[in-house]
Every structure is written in C-alpha cells, then in structure tokens.
Amino acid sequence: MRQVVESGAFPLFSRSILDSHTAHVAPGERFQHGLDRILDAIAALITSLRSG
C-alpha cells in the first residue's frame, strides 16, 4: 500500500488510507467518515465524467 500511496496515482484511496487511523473513534463517527469518503469518490467520478 505504501507504493500506491507514494505513487500519487490514486489520491482518494491514498487519503482514505492516511485517514484510516480511526480505531478509537465512535461507531457513528466511523460511519460518517466512511460515508464521506464514498461521497468524495462519487463526486470525483461525476466531475471526471463531466470533463471527459
């Protein structure tokens, strides 16, 4: 995973890996964090499709 993160080729994946230090967070906050990552990915896909 380090190679993938350091490559910069997958910024959303990399951000989710770097932000994954949430073991101490309450379940509701973890859910919101995961949902936010999914919505970010969907937004990026929509932007990519519109500009492509």
TANOR-V366157 format. One record per pair of residues at least 12 apart in sequence whose ideal C-beta (glycine too) atoms are under 7 Angstrom apart, sorted by sequence separation. I is the first residue (numbers start at 1). J is the second residue. D is the distance in Angstrom with one decimal. If there is no record, write none. Layout:
{{I:J:D} {I:J:D}}
//
This chain:
{{5:17:5.7} {5:18:6.9} {1:17:6.0} {16:37:4.9} {12:40:6.1} {12:41:5.2} {12:44:6.0}}
//
